[in-house]
């Protein structure tokens, strides 16, 4: 059985194989992943999906919808442990646009003792984002998408968002440098012309 770091390395390799093409065939699942990974207001849920998928791949017998050991049963797991022990380091190493802290300390996901099903009432903003995340976990549970594919697809979209952000920053810096150069030229022109100014003789 692969270790969590090995699982993440495989998913990253799959995501990078052809970053422009989706790994998931189901269009609805793809839209949910895009919604979560591209949201700029709430970046915690991408960590939720990554950590739960990682746990499911590492221990196939668990229920991906039960990332709390407080839930009764033998198919539960600690999503926070996977998040803090593996996902945090992974997103930092690859500079992925996610929260810098675990998703399981956000108000909506903290101290829960029930499965995260589509009917779970998570009080969070925006609500459609939380519904999409809960549905993705259920999609894995029902076999609509595999945890392997969802993990790799989530990483792929996060990589695209990272590249887009980098390009946006580079464009802004180039525009700023151009403005500075124009301003400097404007300032230096009269200084150069000053010695030839008759008023200065």
C-alpha positions in Angstrom: 0.0 0.0 0.0 1.3 3.4 -0.9 2.0 5.9 1.8 0.1 9.3 1.8 3.1 11.2 0.4 3.4 8.6 -2.4 -0.3 8.9 -3.1 0.0 12.7 -3.4 3.1 12.3 -5.7 1.1 10.0 -8.0 -1.9 12.4 -8.0 0.5 15.3 -8.8 2.0 13.4 -11.6 -1.4 12.6 -13.1 -2.4 16.3 -12.8 0.7 17.5 -14.5 0.6 14.9 -17.4 -1.8 17.1 -19.3 -2.9 20.0 -17.2 -5.3 21.3 -19.8 -7.4 18.2 -19.9 -9.7 17.1 -17.1 -9.1 13.8 -15.4 -12.8 13.4 -14.6 -15.3 12.5 -17.3 -18.4 13.5 -15.4 -19.2 17.1 -16.3 -21.2 17.8 -13.1 -18.3 16.6 -10.9 -15.9 18.8 -12.9 -18.1 21.8 -12.3 -18.1 21.1 -8.6 -14.4 20.8 -8.5 -13.9 24.1 -10.4 -16.4 25.9 -8.1 -14.5 24.8 -5.0 -10.9 25.2 -6.2 -11.5 28.6 -7.9 -13.3 30.3 -5.1 -11.3 33.2 -3.8 -13.4 33.9 -0.7 -13.3 30.4 0.8 -10.2 28.2 0.2 -10.8 25.8 3.1 -13.0 23.4 1.2 -10.3 22.5 -1.3 -8.3 21.2 1.7 -11.3 19.3 2.9 -11.6 17.5 -0.5 -7.9 16.8 -0.7 -7.5 15.4 2.8 -10.7 13.2 2.6 -9.6 11.8 -0.8 -6.1 11.1 0.5 -7.5 9.2 3.5 -9.9 7.2 1.3 -7.1 6.2 -1.1 -4.8 5.3 1.8 -7.5 3.4 3.7 -10.1 2.2 1.2 -12.3 0.7 3.9 -13.2 4.1 5.4 -16.3 6.1 4.6 -15.0 9.3 3.0 -18.0 11.2 4.5 -16.9 10.4 8.0 -13.7 12.5 8.7 -14.4 12.6 12.5 -13.4 9.9 14.9 -16.3 11.0 17.2 -18.7 9.4 14.7 -19.7 5.9 15.8 -18.4 3.0 13.7 -15.2 1.4 12.4 -15.2 3.3 9.0 -14.4 6.7 10.4 -11.0 8.6 10.2 -9.4 11.8 11.3 -9.6 14.2 8.4 -7.7 16.8 10.4 -4.8 14.4 10.9 -4.5 13.8 7.2 -4.9 17.5 6.5 -2.3 18.7 9.0 0.2 15.8 8.5 0.2 15.6 4.7 -2.0 18.2 2.9 -0.5 21.2 4.6 3.1 20.3 3.6 2.0 19.3 0.1 0.2 22.6 -0.7 3.1 24.6 0.9 5.7 22.7 -1.2 3.8 23.3 -4.4 2.4 26.7 -3.5 -1.2 25.7 -4.2 -3.9 28.4 -3.6 -5.4 26.9 -0.5 -5.8 27.9 3.2 -2.5 27.8 5.1 -4.3 26.1 8.0 -6.4 23.0 8.3 -10.0 23.1 7.0 -11.1 21.3 10.1 -10.7 24.3 12.3 -13.0 26.5 10.3 -16.3 27.1 12.1 -18.4 25.0 9.7 -16.2 21.9 10.0 -15.0 22.2 13.6 -16.1 19.7 16.3 -18.7 17.7 14.3 -19.9 14.2 15.1 -22.0 13.4 12.1 -21.2 12.2 8.6 -20.8 14.9 5.9 -23.7 13.9 3.6 -25.5 16.2 1.2 -28.2 16.7 3.8 -25.7 17.9 6.4 -26.4 21.5 7.4 -23.0 23.3 7.3 -23.4 26.9 8.1 -20.8 28.5 5.8 -20.5 31.1 3.1 -21.2 30.9 0.3 -23.7 28.0 0.9 -23.5 26.6 -2.7 -19.8 26.0 -2.1 -20.4 23.8 0.9 -23.2 22.0 -0.9 -20.8 21.2 -3.7 -18.1 19.9 -1.3 -20.6 17.6 0.5 -21.9 16.3 -2.9 -18.3 15.6 -4.0 -17.8 13.4 -0.9 -21.0 11.7 -1.6 -20.0 11.2 -5.3 -17.0 9.3 -4.1 -19.1 7.2 -1.7 -21.6 6.3 -4.4 -18.9 5.6 -7.0 -19.8 8.5 -9.3 -16.1 9.4 -9.2 -13.1 7.6 -7.6 -11.1 9.2 -4.8 -8.0 8.9 -7.0 -9.6 10.8 -9.9 -11.1 13.5 -7.6 -7.8 14.0 -5.8 -5.8 14.4 -9.1 -8.5 16.6 -10.7 -8.6 18.9 -7.6 -4.8 19.2 -7.8 -4.9 19.9 -11.5 -7.4 22.8 -11.1 -5.4 24.2 -8.2 -2.3 24.2 -10.4 -4.1 26.0 -13.1 -5.3 28.6 -10.7 -1.8 29.0 -9.3 -0.4 29.6 -12.9 -3.2 32.0 -13.6 -2.4 34.0 -10.5 1.3 34.1 -11.3 0.5 35.3 -14.8 -1.8 38.0 -13.4 0.9 39.2 -11.0 3.6 39.2 -13.7 1.3 41.3 -16.0 0.6 43.8 -13.2 4.3 44.1 -12.4 5.1 44.7 -16.0 2.5 47.4 -16.2 3.8 48.9 -13.0 7.3 48.9 -14.3 6.2 50.6 -17.5 4.4 53.3 -15.5 7.5 53.9 -13.3 9.7 54.2 -16.4 7.4 56.8 -17.9 7.3 58.8 -14.7 11.1 58.7 -14.4 11.5 59.9 -18.0 9.0 62.7 -17.3 11.1 63.7 -14.2 14.5 63.6 -15.8 13.6 65.4 -19.0 13.6 68.9 -17.5 16.7 68.1 -15.5 18.6 67.3 -18.7 17.3 70.3 -20.4 18.0 72.7 -17.5 21.7 73.5 -18.4 20.6 74.8 -21.9 17.8 76.9 -20.5 18.7 80.6 -21.0 17.1 81.5 -17.7 19.7 79.4 -15.9 22.7 81.3 -17.5 
